[in-house]
Amino acid sequence: MRVYIEYALLDNLFFDWLLLFAVAKTMRINAPWWRLVLGAVLGAAGAIIISLISAHWLWLCLLKTALLIFLMLASYPLKKPKKFFAASGLFLAYTFALGGSIIGLFYLLKIDFALSDTLNYVLKIPIGLIGLGAIFFCILVGQTVKIIKNTVKMKKYGCKIRLKACGQTFELMGFLDSGNGLTDNGTPVCFFSDCIAARQLKKCAAEKLLSGEAALKNLRYINYVTVDGRAKTLAFDADEFTIDGVKKKCVIAFGNNSCLNFDVLVNMALTEESV
């Protein structure tokens, strides 16, 4: 099998840069472009040199580990060991994910390929196919970044809500909304997003009203002001409302906006211990 060094070097250079860029974006590492290019050059050159060395697999693993360390040091200005190891681990994870995406495409499109003992592929195919694999990988990275951002957001601003109303108990996820300072006769107002629990509560209240039973406590309209002007919505007093296990007194208003990760927009005033 004939292998063109310039093709292998070009492929390694491109994919090393892509992986380094993905890690930097995911972990929010402020790495200059020239450092990413330097790391990609070092990684590509090292990968080619290692592939030409005939040695015991243990020595090859040590060489690859050393290459990874030098590559990370050249690419990122990381001073904390914990973040350095985290970036290195993520680089390896993305490497396997990227390789798996490309190999999966080869199997899907029934293209012949070969893997050497250094996990490099050697084949003659249009560069566009490799680019397609890179696109799938970028989508994977984008989703990973989104999940991480949502997790951080949940940890910082999220809270667990327990709401009792209309004879039912709901376990919900709340979002501490700094822009919500609305009160009704001095009581903080929280907004229900257009979620499954809100629709279920409306259905339960409607059924109880039709049967003549007591439904939502003190159901009424309240007025509020938004950037679009004045508006009003239905609201009620919760039978019981807790934030992370702490009981709070509040008014629940039905909102029209849907939120992907949160069920209730919590009034920031409820975070005060006196409320």
C-alpha positions in Angstrom: 0.0 0.0 0.0 1.4 3.4 -1.0 1.1 6.2 1.5 1.7 9.8 0.6 3.4 11.7 3.5 2.2 15.1 2.4 -1.5 13.8 2.4 -1.1 12.3 5.8 0.6 15.4 7.2 -2.1 17.6 5.7 -4.9 15.5 7.2 -3.3 15.4 10.6 -2.6 19.1 10.6 -6.3 19.9 9.8 -7.8 17.5 12.3 -5.4 18.4 15.1 -6.3 22.0 14.7 -10.0 21.2 14.6 -9.7 19.1 17.8 -7.7 21.8 19.6 -10.2 24.5 18.5 -13.1 22.4 19.7 -11.5 21.8 23.2 -10.8 25.6 23.5 -14.4 26.5 22.7 -15.8 23.8 25.0 -13.7 24.8 28.0 -13.6 28.5 27.2 -9.9 28.6 27.0 -8.6 31.9 25.6 -5.9 30.5 23.3 -4.4 32.7 20.5 -4.8 31.3 17.0 -1.1 31.0 16.5 -0.8 28.6 19.5 -3.5 26.4 18.1 -1.6 26.3 14.8 1.6 25.6 16.6 0.0 22.7 18.5 -1.5 21.3 15.3 1.9 21.4 13.5 3.5 19.7 16.5 0.8 17.1 16.7 0.8 16.4 12.9 4.6 16.1 12.7 4.8 13.9 15.9 2.0 11.6 14.6 3.9 11.1 11.3 7.2 10.4 13.1 5.6 8.0 15.5 3.9 6.1 12.7 7.4 5.5 11.1 8.9 4.1 14.3 9.0 0.3 14.8 9.0 -0.3 18.5 7.2 -2.2 21.3 3.6 -1.0 21.8 4.5 0.2 25.3 7.1 2.6 24.0 4.7 3.8 21.4 2.1 4.6 24.1 4.7 6.5 26.1 5.7 8.5 23.0 2.1 9.3 22.2 1.6 10.4 25.9 4.6 12.7 25.7 3.4 14.1 22.4 0.0 14.8 23.9 1.6 16.7 26.8 3.8 18.8 24.5 0.8 19.4 22.2 -1.3 20.7 25.1 1.5 22.8 26.5 2.1 24.4 23.1 -1.6 25.1 22.4 -3.1 26.4 25.7 -2.0 28.8 28.4 -3.1 26.5 31.2 -1.5 27.0 34.6 -3.8 24.8 36.8 -3.0 21.1 36.6 -6.7 20.2 37.0 -7.7 22.2 33.9 -4.7 20.8 32.0 -5.7 17.2 32.6 -9.4 18.1 31.9 -8.4 19.6 28.5 -6.2 16.6 27.7 -9.0 14.2 28.5 -11.5 16.1 26.4 -9.0 16.2 23.5 -8.7 12.4 23.7 -12.5 12.0 23.9 -13.0 14.3 20.9 -10.3 12.4 19.0 -12.2 9.1 19.4 -15.5 10.8 18.6 -14.1 12.3 15.4 -12.4 9.1 14.4 -15.6 7.1 15.0 -17.7 9.6 13.0 -15.4 9.3 10.0 -15.2 5.5 10.2 -19.0 5.3 10.6 -19.3 7.2 7.3 -17.0 4.8 5.6 -19.1 1.8 6.7 -22.3 3.7 5.8 -21.1 4.5 2.3 -19.3 1.1 1.9 -15.9 2.6 1.2 -12.9 0.4 1.7 -10.3 1.6 4.2 -7.5 0.3 6.4 -6.5 1.0 10.0 -2.8 0.7 11.0 -1.6 -0.1 14.5 -1.4 3.6 15.2 -5.1 4.1 14.4 -4.5 6.0 11.2 -6.6 5.5 8.2 -5.1 5.1 4.7 -7.4 5.4 1.7 -8.0 7.3 -1.5 -11.2 9.3 -1.3 -12.4 12.8 -2.0 -11.4 15.3 0.7 -15.1 16.4 0.8 -16.0 13.1 2.5 -13.5 13.8 5.3 -14.9 17.3 5.5 -18.4 15.7 5.9 -17.1 13.7 8.8 -15.7 17.0 10.3 -19.1 18.6 9.9 -20.7 15.8 11.9 -18.0 16.2 14.5 -18.6 20.0 14.7 -22.3 19.3 15.3 -21.4 17.0 18.1 -19.1 19.6 19.7 -21.8 22.2 19.4 -24.3 20.0 21.2 -21.7 19.3 23.9 -21.1 23.0 24.4 -24.8 23.6 24.6 -25.3 20.9 27.2 -22.4 22.2 29.3 -23.8 25.8 29.2 -27.2 24.6 30.2 -25.7 22.5 33.1 -23.8 25.6 34.3 -26.9 27.7 34.0 -29.0 25.2 35.9 -26.4 25.0 38.7 -26.1 28.8 39.0 -29.7 29.9 38.6 -31.8 26.8 38.9 -33.8 25.7 41.9 -36.2 22.9 42.8 -39.8 23.9 43.1 -42.7 22.0 44.8 -46.1 23.4 44.1 -49.4 22.2 45.6 -52.5 23.5 43.9 -55.9 22.1 42.8 -55.3 19.0 45.0 -52.2 18.1 43.1 -48.5 18.3 43.8 -46.0 19.2 41.1 -42.2 18.8 41.2 -40.8 21.5 39.0 -37.6 23.2 38.0 -37.4 26.9 38.7 -35.2 29.7 37.2 -34.2 32.7 39.4 -35.3 35.5 37.1 -33.5 38.8 38.0 -35.9 40.7 35.7 -39.0 39.5 37.6 -39.9 41.9 40.4 -43.6 41.9 40.0 -45.8 41.8 43.1 -49.5 41.5 43.7 -50.7 43.4 46.8 -47.1 43.0 48.2 -46.8 39.3 47.4 -44.1 38.2 44.9 -45.4 36.8 41.6 -43.9 33.8 39.9 -44.7 32.9 36.3 -45.6 29.5 35.0 -44.0 28.8 31.6 -46.1 27.1 29.0 -45.0 23.7 30.1 -46.7 20.3 30.6 -47.4 21.0 34.3 -49.1 24.3 33.6 -51.4 22.7 31.0 -52.1 19.8 33.3 -53.0 22.3 36.1 -55.3 24.3 33.8 -57.1 21.1 32.7 -57.5 20.0 36.4 -58.9 23.4 37.4 -61.4 23.4 34.4 -62.6 19.9 35.3 -63.2 20.9 39.0 -65.0 24.1 38.0 -67.3 22.1 35.8 -68.1 19.7 38.6 -68.6 22.5 41.1 -65.6 21.7 43.2 -63.1 24.2 44.5 -60.3 24.7 42.0 -57.5 27.2 42.1 -57.3 29.3 45.2 -58.3 33.0 44.7 -58.2 32.8 40.9 -58.1 36.3 39.3 -56.5 38.5 36.7 -53.4 40.5 37.5 -51.9 43.3 35.4 -48.3 43.7 34.6 -46.0 45.7 32.3 -43.5 44.2 29.7 -41.3 45.7 27.1 -44.2 45.2 24.6 -46.6 47.2 26.8 -49.3 46.4 29.4 -50.7 42.9 29.7 -52.8 40.8 32.1 -52.9 37.1 32.9 -54.7 34.6 35.1 -53.1 34.1 38.6 -53.8 32.2 41.7 -52.5 31.7 45.2 -50.5 28.5 45.7 -51.7 26.1 48.5 -48.0 25.4 49.1 -44.9 26.6 47.4 -41.3 25.6 48.3 -37.9 26.6 46.9 -35.3 24.0 47.6 -37.4 22.8 50.5 -38.1 26.2 52.0 -41.7 27.3 52.1 -42.5 30.7 50.5 -45.6 32.7 50.0 -46.2 33.7 46.4 -48.7 34.2 43.6 -48.5 32.0 40.5 -49.3 33.6 37.2 -49.7 31.7 33.9 -47.2 32.9 31.3 -47.3 32.5 27.6 -43.6 31.8 27.0 -42.2 28.3 26.8 -38.8 27.6 28.4 -36.8 24.5 27.4 -35.2 23.8 30.8 -37.4 25.6 33.3 -41.0 25.4 34.4 -41.3 28.4 36.7 -39.7 31.9 36.5 -39.1 32.6 40.1 -39.3 36.1 41.6 -35.9 37.1 42.9 -37.5 38.5 46.0 -38.3 34.9 47.1 -34.6 34.2 47.6 -34.6 36.5 50.6 -34.9 34.6 53.8 -37.7 36.9 55.2 -40.1 36.1 52.4 
